[in-house]
Amino acid sequence: MVYTIKSSAVALSDTASTVSDANRVLIQHNANAGTSHLVTLKSDATAGGPAVVGTFYIHPGQDIVIKKDRLFTLEVDSSTTDVYATSIGVEG
C-alpha cells in the first residue's frame, strides 16, 4: 500500500481531535520504550453528544492506520505526550 500524507502530525491529547477531519489516520507511538497508551475514538457531537465508539492500545514504537468518520474524534489520557496522528490517504 502507498500512503498519501494529507496533514502534519499532531500530538494527541485529552482534547478531542478530528485530525484535520480525516477519515483515514496514521497513529504513531514515537517512543522506543515506555508504556502502551489507550486511544479512544468518539462519535461527533452533532449526533446528540459524543459517545465512545471504541478504544485500542498503541504500543511503544508501533504505528496503526484506522478508518473513521471525518467528524469522529481521537483522544488519549492527559499524561500522554508521545502519540501522534496524521491524516492520510491510502492507495492500492
Secondary structure, DSSP 8 states (H G I E B T S, - for coil): -EEEE-S--EE--SS-B-TTT-SEEEEEE--SSS--EEEEEE--GGGTS--EEEEEEE-TT-EEEEE--TT-EEE--TT--SEEEEEEEEE-
